[in-house]
Amino acid sequence: MKEIRTSQPDWLPRLFQSYETREAFQFIDDRGFGVDLTRSLFVVSLRAGLSLKEWFAVLAALGITGFGAFMVVVAILDPEPISKLGLLIAAGAVLFFTGSVSILKILVGLHPPNVTVSPTNGVVISWER
């Protein structure tokens, strides 16, 4: 398994390369930059070079997620009887979660990486099952 440390001069290109080739790696922030790979997936996907088709798919899934959230908010704020709210909230929740899962599948592929965080090993990311 490849080890990527922030103290290495070429750590960022090596990180993007590992994401792009789906090569398992161990990430250690030994310089203390505060790099949190669990929160910067969007930035890594930008640098990895997603195609235009993939970006449109992400935007469509983002729209579905946003519409689902909008449906839930409208259902809660609507003064209609409670019997109509259940169906609208359920449909909004399904759209929200479906869009969210689609975004994750597009950004990390069909098989999301396994991310393990520990104080001794740092962050270990691999695509193996």
C-alpha positions as CSV (number, residue, x, y, z in Angstrom):
1,M,0.0,0.0,0.0
2,K,1.3,3.4,-1.0
3,E,1.9,5.9,1.8
4,I,1.3,9.6,1.2
5,R,2.6,12.1,3.8
6,T,2.0,15.9,3.8
7,S,5.7,16.3,4.5
8,Q,6.6,15.0,1.0
9,P,6.9,17.7,-1.6
10,D,4.6,16.0,-4.2
11,W,2.0,14.8,-1.8
12,L,-1.0,16.6,-3.5
13,P,-0.4,15.2,-7.0
14,R,0.2,11.8,-5.6
15,L,-3.1,12.0,-3.7
16,F,-5.0,13.0,-6.9
17,Q,-3.2,10.2,-8.8
18,S,-4.2,7.6,-6.2
19,Y,-7.8,8.7,-6.3
20,E,-7.8,8.7,-10.1
21,T,-6.3,5.2,-10.4
22,R,-8.1,3.9,-7.4
23,E,-4.9,2.7,-5.8
24,A,-5.1,2.0,-2.1
25,F,-3.1,4.4,0.0
26,Q,-2.5,5.5,3.5
27,F,-2.7,9.3,4.1
28,I,-0.8,10.8,7.0
29,D,-1.0,14.6,7.8
30,D,2.3,14.7,9.6
31,R,2.8,18.4,8.8
32,G,-0.5,19.2,10.6
33,F,-2.1,21.1,7.7
34,G,-5.6,20.0,8.8
35,V,-6.3,18.1,5.6
36,D,-9.5,16.1,6.2
37,L,-10.0,13.7,3.2
38,T,-13.5,12.8,4.4
39,R,-14.7,16.4,3.8
40,S,-12.7,17.3,0.7
41,L,-14.1,14.7,-1.7
42,F,-15.5,17.4,-3.9
43,V,-12.1,19.2,-4.2
44,V,-10.4,15.9,-5.0
45,S,-13.0,15.1,-7.7
46,L,-12.4,18.5,-9.2
47,R,-8.7,17.8,-9.5
48,A,-9.2,14.2,-10.7
49,G,-10.8,15.6,-13.8
50,L,-14.5,14.5,-14.0
51,S,-15.9,14.6,-17.5
52,L,-18.6,17.0,-18.6
53,K,-21.1,14.2,-18.7
54,E,-20.3,13.3,-15.0
55,W,-20.6,16.9,-13.9
56,F,-24.1,17.2,-15.6
57,A,-25.1,14.0,-13.8
58,V,-23.9,15.5,-10.5
59,L,-25.9,18.7,-11.2
60,A,-29.0,16.7,-12.0
61,A,-28.7,14.6,-8.9
62,L,-28.1,17.8,-6.9
63,G,-31.3,19.2,-8.4
64,I,-33.2,16.0,-7.3
65,T,-31.8,16.3,-3.8
66,G,-32.7,20.0,-3.6
67,F,-36.3,19.4,-4.9
68,G,-36.7,16.6,-2.3
69,A,-35.7,18.9,0.5
70,F,-38.0,21.6,-0.9
71,M,-40.9,19.2,-0.9
72,V,-40.3,18.3,2.7
73,V,-40.1,22.0,3.8
74,V,-43.3,22.9,1.8
75,A,-45.2,19.9,3.3
76,I,-44.3,21.0,6.8
77,L,-45.2,24.7,6.2
78,D,-48.4,23.9,4.3
79,P,-51.7,24.4,6.3
80,E,-53.4,21.4,4.6
81,P,-54.7,18.5,6.7
82,I,-52.1,16.1,8.1
83,S,-53.3,13.2,5.9
84,K,-51.7,14.8,2.9
85,L,-48.4,15.6,4.6
86,G,-47.3,12.0,5.0
87,L,-47.2,11.2,1.3
88,L,-45.5,14.5,0.4
89,I,-42.9,14.1,3.2
90,A,-42.2,10.5,2.2
91,A,-41.8,11.4,-1.5
92,G,-39.5,14.3,-0.6
93,A,-37.4,12.1,1.6
94,V,-37.1,9.5,-1.2
95,L,-36.0,12.1,-3.7
96,F,-33.6,13.6,-1.2
97,F,-31.9,10.3,-0.4
98,T,-31.9,9.1,-4.0
99,G,-30.2,12.2,-5.2
100,S,-27.7,12.1,-2.4
101,V,-26.7,8.5,-3.1
102,S,-26.5,9.3,-6.9
103,I,-24.1,12.2,-6.2
104,L,-21.9,9.9,-4.1
105,K,-22.0,7.2,-6.8
106,I,-21.0,9.6,-9.5
107,L,-18.2,11.3,-7.5
108,V,-16.6,8.1,-6.2
109,G,-17.7,5.6,-8.8
110,L,-19.9,2.6,-8.2
111,H,-17.7,1.2,-5.5
112,P,-17.1,3.9,-2.8
113,P,-13.7,3.8,-1.1
114,N,-13.2,2.3,2.4
115,V,-12.0,5.1,4.6
116,T,-10.3,4.2,8.0
117,V,-9.2,6.8,10.4
118,S,-6.9,6.0,13.3
119,P,-4.5,7.9,15.4
120,T,-1.6,5.5,14.7
121,N,-2.1,5.0,10.9
122,G,-3.7,8.3,9.9
123,V,-6.3,8.1,7.1
124,V,-6.2,4.8,5.1
125,I,-8.3,4.8,1.8
126,S,-8.7,1.7,-0.3
127,W,-11.1,0.5,-2.9
128,E,-10.7,-3.2,-1.9
129,R,-13.6,-5.1,-0.3
